[in-house]
């Protein structure tokens, strides 16, 4: 495992190292604007299988992705005016959208799925890593299944134990601020459904659509 401290000085190099690992089908432990995440090529079966193995998570539980913007998301799922309005009106990075996937999008997190879940992070490292990698990256929290997420990498390694050996690059940004998870919205029907109310309230979302 390659361990890297993320600072203003090391930022560019660490971005390149993380993206290089992703391109080889590897797993990256990385900081987001909410929690530490486990990143892999979202459309690689082999890479996504490693994420499930690290977390010891059942493969029938879906994993979402981070994308650079709605333009990238629209290559894999259908984006409507409601999503555009919410994404424009509300703070970036706080909402995960569940949309109908595009025909022909398969593999990785899309195996057996009819939907595509994504979030646009408000985080420089995440955005730069996506830009260099060029595709969506898995964004599941870096914790063992059934255990609470941690906001620093030491406790994460303790929690996942020997499975830490499956991680290729670990990006240490120190202790992240306490944060609620993103709010998850199902946008596949005529009516929006809040699947998880996180940092953005359902009322705030409804106000944005007025």
C-alpha positions as CSV (number, residue, x, y, z in Angstrom):
1,X,0.0,0.0,0.0
2,X,1.2,3.5,-0.9
3,X,0.6,5.9,2.0
4,X,0.4,9.6,1.1
5,X,-0.2,12.7,3.2
6,X,-2.3,15.2,1.4
7,X,-1.1,18.8,1.7
8,X,-1.1,21.9,-0.6
9,X,2.5,20.8,-1.6
10,X,1.7,17.2,-2.3
11,X,-1.7,17.7,-3.8
12,X,-0.9,17.4,-7.5
13,X,1.4,14.3,-7.1
14,X,-1.1,12.5,-4.9
15,X,-3.9,13.1,-7.4
16,X,-1.8,11.6,-10.1
17,X,-0.8,8.6,-7.9
18,X,-4.4,8.0,-7.0
19,X,-5.7,8.2,-10.5
20,X,-2.9,5.9,-11.7
21,X,-4.0,3.3,-9.2
22,X,-7.6,3.6,-10.3
23,X,-6.6,3.1,-14.0
24,X,-5.0,-0.2,-13.0
25,X,-8.1,-1.4,-11.3
26,X,-6.9,-0.5,-7.8
27,X,-8.6,0.8,-4.7
28,X,-8.0,4.3,-3.2
29,X,-8.8,5.4,0.3
30,X,-9.5,9.1,0.0
31,X,-11.0,12.1,1.7
32,X,-14.2,13.6,0.5
33,X,-16.3,16.6,1.6
34,X,-18.2,14.3,4.0
35,X,-16.3,11.2,5.1
36,X,-13.3,9.1,3.9
37,X,-14.4,7.0,0.9
38,X,-13.2,3.9,-0.9
39,X,-12.6,4.7,-4.6
40,X,-12.4,2.4,-7.6
41,X,-13.4,2.4,-11.2
42,X,-17.2,2.5,-10.9
43,X,-17.7,0.4,-14.0
44,X,-15.1,-2.3,-13.5
45,X,-16.4,-5.5,-12.1
46,X,-13.0,-6.5,-10.7
47,X,-12.4,-3.1,-9.0
48,X,-15.9,-2.9,-7.5
49,X,-15.5,-6.5,-6.2
50,X,-12.5,-5.3,-4.2
51,X,-14.6,-2.5,-2.6
52,X,-17.1,-5.1,-1.5
53,X,-14.3,-7.2,-0.1
54,X,-12.7,-4.4,1.8
55,X,-16.0,-3.6,3.5
56,X,-17.1,-7.2,3.7
57,X,-20.4,-5.9,2.3
58,X,-23.0,-8.0,0.6
59,X,-23.0,-7.4,-3.1
60,X,-26.7,-6.8,-3.3
61,X,-26.3,-3.4,-1.6
62,X,-25.8,-0.7,-4.2
63,X,-22.8,1.6,-4.3
64,X,-22.9,5.1,-5.6
65,X,-20.3,7.2,-7.5
66,X,-18.8,10.7,-7.5
67,X,-18.8,12.6,-10.8
68,X,-17.3,15.9,-11.8
69,X,-20.6,17.5,-12.9
70,X,-24.0,16.8,-14.4
71,X,-22.4,16.5,-17.8
72,X,-20.5,13.4,-16.7
73,X,-23.5,12.1,-14.9
74,X,-25.6,12.4,-18.0
75,X,-23.4,10.0,-19.9
76,X,-24.6,7.2,-17.6
77,X,-28.0,8.3,-16.3
78,X,-30.9,10.4,-17.4
79,X,-30.8,14.0,-15.9
80,X,-34.0,16.0,-15.9
81,X,-34.9,19.6,-15.1
82,X,-35.6,18.8,-11.4
83,X,-32.1,17.5,-10.9
84,X,-30.6,20.5,-12.7
85,X,-32.6,22.9,-10.6
86,X,-31.6,21.2,-7.3
87,X,-28.0,21.0,-8.3
88,X,-28.0,24.7,-9.2
89,X,-29.9,26.0,-6.2
90,X,-28.4,23.9,-3.4
91,X,-24.8,23.5,-2.2
92,X,-22.7,21.2,-4.3
93,X,-21.7,17.9,-2.7
94,X,-24.6,17.6,-0.3
95,X,-27.0,15.5,-2.3
96,X,-26.9,12.0,-3.9
97,X,-29.2,11.6,-6.9
98,X,-30.6,8.3,-7.9
99,X,-31.6,8.3,-11.6
100,X,-32.6,5.8,-14.3
101,X,-29.5,4.5,-16.0
102,X,-28.9,4.8,-19.7
103,X,-29.3,1.8,-22.0
104,X,-26.1,-0.1,-22.4
105,X,-24.5,1.1,-19.2
106,X,-23.3,-2.1,-17.5
107,X,-20.5,-3.4,-15.2
108,X,-19.2,-2.5,-11.8
109,X,-21.8,-0.7,-9.7
110,X,-24.3,-1.1,-12.5
111,X,-24.5,-4.9,-12.5
112,X,-28.1,-5.9,-12.1
113,X,-29.1,-2.3,-11.5
114,X,-31.7,-0.1,-13.3
115,X,-30.5,3.1,-11.6
116,X,-27.3,5.1,-11.3
117,X,-26.5,6.9,-8.0
118,X,-24.2,9.8,-8.1
119,X,-22.9,12.9,-6.2
120,X,-21.0,15.9,-7.3
121,X,-18.4,16.5,-4.6
122,X,-17.4,19.9,-3.3
123,X,-13.8,18.9,-2.7
124,X,-10.7,19.9,-4.6
125,X,-9.0,16.5,-4.3
126,X,-12.1,14.6,-5.4
127,X,-12.7,16.8,-8.4
128,X,-9.0,16.7,-9.5
129,X,-8.9,12.9,-9.1
130,X,-12.1,12.5,-11.2
131,X,-10.7,14.9,-13.8
132,X,-7.4,12.9,-14.2
133,X,-9.2,9.5,-14.1
134,X,-11.8,10.7,-16.5
135,X,-14.7,8.5,-15.2
136,X,-17.0,8.1,-12.2
137,X,-15.4,6.8,-9.1
138,X,-17.0,4.8,-6.3
139,X,-17.9,6.8,-3.3
140,X,-18.9,4.4,-0.6
141,X,-17.8,5.2,3.0
142,X,-14.5,3.7,4.2
143,X,-15.9,1.5,6.9
144,X,-16.6,-2.2,7.5
145,X,-20.1,-3.2,6.8
146,X,-22.3,-2.7,9.9
147,X,-19.8,-0.4,11.6
148,X,-19.9,3.4,11.9
149,X,-17.8,5.5,9.5
150,X,-14.6,7.1,10.9
151,X,-13.2,10.5,10.1
152,X,-9.5,9.6,10.2
153,X,-7.6,6.8,8.6
154,X,-6.1,5.2,11.7
155,X,-9.4,4.0,13.1
156,X,-10.4,3.0,9.5
157,X,-7.5,0.6,9.2
158,X,-8.2,-0.8,12.7
159,X,-11.9,-1.4,11.7
160,X,-11.3,-3.1,8.3
161,X,-8.3,-5.1,9.7
162,X,-6.6,-7.4,7.2
163,X,-8.7,-6.1,4.4
164,X,-6.6,-3.0,4.4
165,X,-4.2,-5.0,2.3
166,X,-6.6,-4.6,-0.7
167,X,-6.1,-0.9,-0.7
168,X,-3.5,0.4,-3.2
169,X,-3.2,4.0,-2.2
170,X,-4.3,5.6,1.1
171,X,-4.6,9.4,1.0
172,X,-4.4,10.9,4.5
173,X,-5.9,14.4,4.9
174,X,-5.9,14.2,8.7
175,X,-9.1,14.2,10.8
176,X,-12.0,15.3,8.8
177,X,-14.7,17.6,10.4
178,X,-17.8,15.9,11.7
179,X,-20.4,15.8,9.0
180,X,-23.8,14.3,8.2
181,X,-24.0,12.1,5.1
182,X,-25.5,13.4,1.9
183,X,-29.2,13.4,1.4
184,X,-30.2,10.7,-1.0
185,X,-33.1,11.5,-3.5
186,X,-34.8,9.0,-5.7
187,X,-35.4,10.9,-9.0
188,X,-36.7,7.9,-11.0
189,X,-40.4,8.6,-10.7
190,X,-42.8,11.5,-11.2
191,X,-42.5,12.4,-7.5
192,X,-39.1,12.8,-5.8
193,X,-38.5,10.5,-2.8
194,X,-36.1,11.2,0.0
195,X,-34.4,7.8,0.7
196,X,-32.1,9.3,3.4
197,X,-32.4,12.7,4.9
198,X,-28.8,13.9,5.6
199,X,-27.2,17.3,5.6
200,X,-30.0,18.8,3.4
201,X,-33.5,18.7,4.7
202,X,-36.5,17.5,2.6
203,X,-38.0,21.0,3.1
204,X,-35.0,22.7,1.7
205,X,-35.2,20.5,-1.4
206,X,-38.9,21.2,-1.9
207,X,-38.2,25.0,-1.6
208,X,-35.5,24.7,-4.3
209,X,-38.1,23.3,-6.7
210,X,-40.6,26.1,-6.3
